[in-house]
Amino acid sequence: MNHHKSEAGVRDVWVKMGWIWSLIFVLAVLVSTRFHLQSIGFPSSQSTSVVWIAFFLIFWHLGAMALFSRIGNARQYPRLGILYTAVLIILWFLLVQTNAIFYLVLFGLFSQIFWMLALKSAAGMTIATTLFMIYQQTIGSGEPLTWEIVVVYLLFAGGSIGLGFWINAIINQSNERKLLINQLQSTQADLAKVEHKAGILAERQRLAHDIHDTLAQGFITIIMQLETAVPLLSETNKEATKHILRAKQAARDNLAQARRVVQDLRPQSLEETTLPEAIKQVAAKWERQSRVETAVIITGHIQPLSAKVETTLLRVAQESLTNISKHARANKASITLSYTNDTIMLDIQDDGIGYCANNNQQENHSSGYGLVAMRERVKQQNGTLSIESEQDEGTTLIAHIPILPKN
């Protein structure tokens, strides 16, 4: 809002300055007319003509000002500006022919010329008007042309041109400020859009993680607990077994629904690039954060995959790298994405401390997704996920998923 006010302020200065010069011009015409009428008396045929010309001059000026205030500055319409100033000069010249007192209007007249026309055009018209005045005051009136008259009028013209340069500087500065303000507003609008989009994407990611790490993980735990409870029931507890199986099925249904929601919140990186490039970006970012040397290898002919498969593989890569940074104490890691005719394979290796595949570390080695969750997700795509690890020999995670036509 402050920038809108600033732009309005620039525009107000322009308008106010214009009306100041307009007021000076109108007052000069009125004062000159008053002195003229006072000197020759009123009414008379000559005074009536002067009043009508002065009235039309003011009307022409105010009408042009009103027009330009609606359509824009006269400099945007050079032909209209030239027409306006030409008529202004002709009307003023008619007044000067009746009484020299109307030379008082020149100050306001020159300001109008420089206000309405570009600098070069205004300077040219000012010089032409000055030369015409010299001619009228000397040769045109039967008087000798003296250097004193020439110097006086040229000084007058020089002063007018100097005033024009000042007016032109004000206009240029106002235009530059307005342009800068418009550019700033445009940049701020673009930045706001980017920030808004980034905020939406961050919120989508947060929701996806929250749903996965709370609801989905909770349903998985419930399913595992119910599967463990069923064999412990005696055969006489058929009714209880029935309810447990229904609860288990309800948990599976809700787990599937939660995963569909997470799937809809697909990573933005996959919306903007290919899976190999997205994995490279993830690996590069993780390498900077973890300071673990990471290599990404792409083999085979890259093929289009379904959105679900790409999301699954990217999530597995992200979670695996997170697990490496949390648990592996690795110095190097590598990600290999291999395309074959009918299978996509993601192979993630590290040279960390590893673990014995027989002990419980296999199930708690990862957090967030967890091995169970990753396996479930890969399994949903008709794939398999396996882990190979030995104590102090590092860990290798391998995900195989069949390549199906892209949805």
ZAMARGU-4260 file (C-alpha; in steps of 0.2 Angstrom, whole numbers, plus 5000, padded with zeros to 4 digits):
<rodrens>
0) 5000/5000/5000 | 5014/5012/5004 | 5021/5010/4986 | 5004/5014/4979 | 5004/5030/4989
5) 5022/5034/4983 | 5016/5032/4965 | 5001/5043/4968 | 5012/5056/4976 | 5023/5056/4961
10) 5008/5059/4950 | 5001/5072/4961 | 5017/5082/4960 | 5016/5082/4941 | 4998/5087/4941
15) 5001/5101/4955 | 5015/5108/4945 | 5005/5108/4929 | 4991/5118/4937 | 5003/5130/4945
20) 5010/5134/4928 | 4992/5135/4921 | 4987/5147/4935 | 5002/5158/4931 | 4997/5158/4913
25) 4979/5162/4916 | 4983/5176/4929 | 4996/5184/4916 | 4982/5184/4903 | 4969/5192/4915
30) 4981/5205/4922 | 4987/5210/4905 | 4969/5211/4899 | 4964/5222/4914 | 4979/5234/4911
35) 4974/5235/4893 | 4956/5239/4897 | 4961/5252/4910 | 4973/5261/4897 | 4960/5262/4883
40) 4944/5262/4892 | 4929/5250/4891 | 4918/5247/4882 | 4925/5250/4864 | 4926/5239/4849
45) 4945/5236/4852 | 4942/5232/4870 | 4928/5220/4866 | 4939/5211/4853 | 4953/5209/4866
50) 4941/5202/4879 | 4935/5189/4867 | 4952/5184/4861 | 4958/5183/4879 | 4943/5174/4884
55) 4946/5161/4870 | 4964/5160/4874 | 4960/5155/4892 | 4946/5143/4886 | 4958/5135/4874
60) 4971/5133/4888 | 4959/5126/4901 | 4951/5114/4888 | 4968/5107/4883 | 4973/5105/4901
65) 4957/5096/4905 | 4959/5085/4890 | 4977/5080/4894 | 4973/5077/4912 | 4961/5063/4905
70) 4971/5056/4891 | 4989/5058/4898 | 5003/5070/4897 | 5004/5080/4880 | 5021/5073/4877
75) 5013/5057/4874 | 5004/5065/4860 | 5016/5077/4851 | 5004/5082/4837 | 4991/5088/4849
80) 5005/5097/4859 | 5011/5106/4844 | 4993/5111/4839 | 4989/5117/4856 | 5005/5128/4858
85) 5003/5134/4840 | 4986/5141/4843 | 4991/5148/4860 | 5005/5158/4851 | 4994/5164/4837
90) 4981/5170/4850 | 4994/5178/4860 | 5001/5187/4845 | 4984/5194/4841 | 4984/5201/4858
95) 5001/5208/4857 | 4996/5217/4841 | 4984/5227/4851 | 4995/5232/4866 | 5013/5228/4871
100) 5007/5225/4889 | 5003/5207/4883 | 5021/5203/4883 | 5018/5200/4902 | 5010/5183/4896
105) 5026/5177/4888 | 5033/5170/4905 | 5017/5159/4906 | 5017/5156/4888 | 5035/5149/4887
110) 5031/5138/4903 | 5017/5130/4893 | 5027/5127/4878 | 5040/5118/4888 | 5027/5109/4898
115) 5018/5102/4883 | 5032/5099/4871 | 5048/5089/4871 | 5063/5099/4875 | 5070/5100/4857
120) 5053/5105/4850 | 5050/5117/4864 | 5067/5126/4862 | 5065/5127/4844 | 5047/5135/4845
125) 5054/5147/4859 | 5068/5153/4848 | 5056/5155/4833 | 5044/5165/4844 | 5058/5176/4850
130) 5065/5179/4832 | 5047/5184/4827 | 5046/5196/4842 | 5062/5204/4837 | 5056/5206/4819
135) 5039/5213/4825 | 5047/5225/4837 | 5060/5232/4824 | 5058/5229/4805 | 5040/5224/4806
140) 5036/5240/4815 | 5047/5251/4804 | 5060/5253/4818 | 5079/5250/4816 | 5086/5233/4822
145) 5098/5237/4836 | 5110/5225/4845 | 5102/5231/4862 | 5085/5224/4857 | 5093/5208/4850
150) 5102/5205/4866 | 5087/5209/4877 | 5076/5196/4868 | 5090/5183/4867 | 5092/5184/4885
155) 5074/5183/4888 | 5074/5167/4876 | 5089/5160/4885 | 5080/5162/4902 | 5065/5154/4895
160) 5075/5139/4888 | 5084/5138/4905 | 5066/5137/4914 | 5062/5124/4901 | 5077/5113/4905
165) 5072/5114/4924 | 5054/5109/4919 | 5060/5095/4909 | 5072/5089/4923 | 5057/5089/4935
170) 5047/5079/4922 | 5061/5066/4918 | 5064/5064/4937 | 5046/5061/4940 | 5045/5048/4926
175) 5060/5039/4932 | 5053/5038/4950 | 5037/5032/4943 | 5046/5019/4932 | 5056/5013/4947
180) 5041/5012/4958 | 5032/5002/4945 | 5047/4990/4943 | 5048/4988/4962 | 5029/4985/4963
185) 5031/4972/4949 | 5046/4964/4957 | 5037/4963/4974 | 5021/4956/4966 | 5032/4942/4957
190) 5041/4939/4974 | 5025/4937/4983 | 5019/4925/4970 | 5035/4915/4972 | 5034/4915/4991
195) 5015/4910/4990 | 5019/4896/4979 | 5034/4891/4990 | 5023/4892/5005 | 5010/4881/4997
200) 5023/4868/4991 | 5031/4868/5009 | 5014/4865/5017 | 5010/4851/5004 | 5027/4843/5009
205) 5023/4846/5028 | 5006/4838/5026 | 5013/4823/5017 | 5026/4820/5030 | 5014/4822/5044
210) 5001/4811/5037 | 5014/4798/5033 | 5024/4799/5049 | 5008/4799/5060 | 4992/4792/5052
215) 5001/4779/5040 | 5013/4774/5053 | 5000/4772/5066 | 4989/4761/5054 | 5004/4750/5050
220) 5007/4748/5069 | 4989/4743/5072 | 4989/4731/5057 | 5005/4723/5064 | 4998/4722/5082
225) 4981/4714/5076 | 4991/4701/5065 | 5000/4697/5080 | 4985/4695/5091 | 4975/4684/5079
230) 4985/4668/5082 | 4985/4671/5101 | 4966/4669/5102 | 4959/4652/5105 | 4947/4643/5093
235) 4933/4647/5105 | 4935/4665/5102 | 4928/4666/5085 | 4918/4681/5088 | 4933/4691/5094
240) 4943/4685/5080 | 4930/4691/5068 | 4930/4708/5076 | 4949/4709/5075 | 4949/4704/5057
245) 4937/4718/5053 | 4947/4730/5063 | 4962/4724/5053 | 4954/4727/5037 | 4947/4744/5042
250) 4965/4749/5047 | 4971/4743/5030 | 4958/4753/5021 | 4962/4768/5030 | 4981/4765/5027
255) 4977/4765/5009 | 4967/4781/5009 | 4981/4790/5019 | 4994/4784/5006 | 4983/4790/4992
260) 4982/4807/5000 | 5001/4807/5002 | 5002/4802/4984 | 4992/4817/4978 | 5004/4828/4987
265) 5017/4823/4975 | 5035/4831/4976 | 5036/4847/4966 | 5053/4842/4960 | 5044/4828/4949
270) 5032/4841/4942 | 5046/4851/4935 | 5059/4839/4930 | 5063/4820/4926 | 5066/4807/4940
275) 5084/4806/4936 | 5086/4825/4938 | 5075/4825/4953 | 5086/4812/4962 | 5102/4821/4957
280) 5095/4837/4965 | 5090/4828/4981 | 5108/4820/4981 | 5116/4836/4978 | 5106/4845/4992
285) 5109/4831/5004 | 5128/4830/5000 | 5129/4849/5005 | 5120/4846/5021 | 5128/4830/5026
290) 5145/4833/5019 | 5145/4815/5013 | 5152/4812/4996 | 5138/4806/4985 | 5138/4800/4967
295) 5123/4798/4956 | 5124/4785/4942 | 5110/4783/4928 | 5111/4768/4917 | 5100/4761/4903
300) 5088/4770/4892 | 5078/4783/4902 | 5059/4778/4900 | 5043/4787/4906 | 5036/4780/4922
305) 5020/4782/4931 | 5018/4796/4943 | 5016/4784/4957 | 5032/4774/4953 | 5042/4790/4951
310) 5036/4797/4968 | 5039/4780/4977 | 5057/4779/4970 | 5061/4797/4975 | 5054/4795/4992
315) 5064/4779/4995 | 5080/4789/4989 | 5076/4803/5001 | 5072/4792/5016 | 5088/4781/5013
320) 5099/4796/5012 | 5091/4803/5028 | 5095/4786/5036 | 5113/4786/5031 | 5116/4803/5038
325) 5107/4798/5055 | 5114/4780/5057 | 5128/4775/5045 | 5142/4786/5049 | 5147/4785/5031
330) 5160/4794/5021 | 5154/4790/5004 | 5137/4786/4996 | 5131/4781/4979 | 5114/4781/4971
335) 5112/4770/4955 | 5096/4772/4945 | 5095/4758/4932 | 5083/4756/4918 | 5080/4740/4909
340) 5067/4735/4897 | 5054/4730/4910 | 5061/4735/4927 | 5068/4751/4936 | 5080/4748/4950
345) 5086/4760/4963 | 5102/4755/4972 | 5108/4765/4986 | 5125/4761/4994 | 5135/4768/5009
350) 5152/4763/5016 | 5146/4766/5034 | 5146/4755/5049 | 5132/4743/5043 | 5122/4731/5054
355) 5118/4713/5056 | 5104/4709/5045 | 5097/4696/5059 | 5095/4709/5073 | 5082/4721/5077
360) 5092/4736/5069 | 5085/4731/5053 | 5068/4737/5058 | 5073/4752/5067 | 5088/4757/5057
365) 5077/4770/5048 | 5065/4783/5054 | 5051/4792/5046 | 5046/4780/5032 | 5054/4765/5041
370) 5058/4749/5032 | 5041/4742/5034 | 5033/4758/5026 | 5045/4758/5012 | 5042/4740/5008
375) 5024/4743/5009 | 5025/4757/4997 | 5036/4748/4984 | 5025/4733/4986 | 5010/4744/4981
380) 5019/4746/4964 | 5021/4727/4962 | 5040/4729/4967 | 5052/4723/4980 | 5064/4731/4992
385) 5079/4722/5000 | 5093/4727/5011 | 5110/4720/5011 | 5122/4724/5025 | 5136/4718/5036
390) 5144/4725/5052 | 5157/4738/5047 | 5154/4734/5028 | 5141/4747/5024 | 5123/4745/5018
395) 5115/4743/5001 | 5096/4746/4999 | 5089/4739/4982 | 5071/4743/4976 | 5065/4734/4960
400) 5049/4740/4952 | 5041/4734/4935 | 5040/4747/4922 | 5022/4750/4917 | 5015/4762/4904
405) 5015/4780/4911 | 4997/4785/4917
</rodrens>
